[in-house]
């Protein structure tokens, strides 16, 4: 009997990978071991990168011709996705303000 190969197609969600990495860095930084500053830095950097990944992931799903917006800033991408979802993204208030500060 020959082996059966099953191929599963999955949607890769890079923002989840980045956010999980940020969480691990944050947990390590809270231990305040030698060099914990680098874990804080890693958490901040991965969180900022996840913002653009969120914009790109959901932008591709929700907005036709998303490739036209690839060169836009991460904040502009978030605003476009939020608008498409009917959400008022007020970047002067929490939680949107945190996204602006990270970028």
C-alpha positions as CSV (number, residue, x, y, z in Angstrom):
1,X,0.0,0.0,0.0
2,X,1.4,3.4,-1.0
3,X,1.5,6.2,1.5
4,X,-1.1,8.9,1.3
5,X,0.1,12.5,1.2
6,X,-2.3,15.2,2.4
7,X,-1.7,18.8,1.5
8,X,-3.4,21.5,3.6
9,X,-3.5,25.0,2.5
10,X,-3.4,27.5,5.4
11,X,-3.5,31.2,5.5
12,X,-0.3,32.6,7.0
13,X,-1.0,35.4,9.5
14,X,2.3,37.2,10.1
15,X,0.9,39.6,12.6
16,X,0.2,36.7,15.0
17,X,3.8,35.4,14.7
18,X,5.1,38.9,15.4
19,X,2.8,39.5,18.3
20,X,3.6,36.1,19.9
21,X,7.3,37.0,19.5
22,X,6.7,40.4,21.2
23,X,4.9,38.7,24.0
24,X,7.8,36.3,24.6
25,X,10.3,39.3,24.7
26,X,8.0,41.1,27.1
27,X,7.8,38.1,29.4
28,X,11.6,37.8,29.4
29,X,12.1,41.6,30.0
30,X,9.8,41.5,33.1
31,X,12.3,39.1,34.7
32,X,14.9,41.9,34.6
33,X,17.8,39.6,34.0
34,X,21.1,41.0,32.5
35,X,20.4,42.5,29.1
36,X,16.6,42.8,29.7
37,X,16.7,46.1,27.8
38,X,17.1,44.2,24.6
39,X,14.0,42.2,25.4
40,X,12.1,45.4,25.8
41,X,13.5,46.6,22.5
42,X,12.5,43.3,20.8
43,X,8.9,43.6,22.2
44,X,8.6,47.1,20.9
45,X,10.0,46.4,17.5
46,X,8.0,43.2,16.9
47,X,4.8,45.1,18.1
48,X,5.5,47.9,15.6
49,X,6.1,45.4,12.8
50,X,2.8,43.6,13.6
51,X,0.9,46.9,13.0
52,X,2.0,46.9,9.3
53,X,1.4,43.2,9.1
54,X,-2.2,43.7,10.3
55,X,-2.8,46.4,7.7
56,X,-1.4,44.2,4.9
57,X,-3.1,41.0,6.0
58,X,-6.6,42.5,6.3
59,X,-6.0,45.0,3.5
60,X,-5.5,42.1,1.0
61,X,-8.7,40.5,2.2
62,X,-10.9,43.6,2.3
63,X,-9.7,46.1,-0.2
64,X,-9.6,45.5,-4.0
65,X,-6.3,46.3,-5.7
66,X,-4.5,46.4,-2.3
67,X,-1.2,46.4,-4.1
68,X,-1.8,50.0,-4.9
69,X,-1.4,50.8,-1.2
70,X,1.8,48.7,-0.6
71,X,4.0,51.8,-0.3
72,X,1.6,53.6,2.1
73,X,2.6,54.1,5.7
74,X,1.5,51.5,8.3
75,X,-0.8,54.1,9.9
76,X,-2.4,54.9,6.5
77,X,-2.9,51.1,6.0
78,X,-4.6,50.7,9.4
79,X,-6.8,53.7,8.6
80,X,-7.9,52.2,5.3
81,X,-8.7,48.8,6.9
82,X,-10.5,50.4,9.8
83,X,-12.6,52.6,7.4
84,X,-13.5,49.5,5.3
85,X,-14.7,47.8,8.5
86,X,-16.7,50.8,9.5
87,X,-14.5,51.6,12.4
88,X,-13.5,55.2,13.3
89,X,-9.8,55.1,13.8
90,X,-9.1,58.1,16.0
91,X,-5.3,58.1,16.3
92,X,-5.4,60.7,19.1
93,X,-7.1,58.2,21.5
94,X,-6.3,54.8,22.9
95,X,-5.8,52.2,21.4
96,X,-5.1,53.8,18.1
97,X,-2.7,56.3,19.7
98,X,-0.5,53.4,20.9
99,X,-0.2,52.2,17.3
100,X,0.9,55.7,16.2
101,X,3.5,55.9,19.0
102,X,4.9,52.4,18.1
103,X,5.3,53.4,14.4
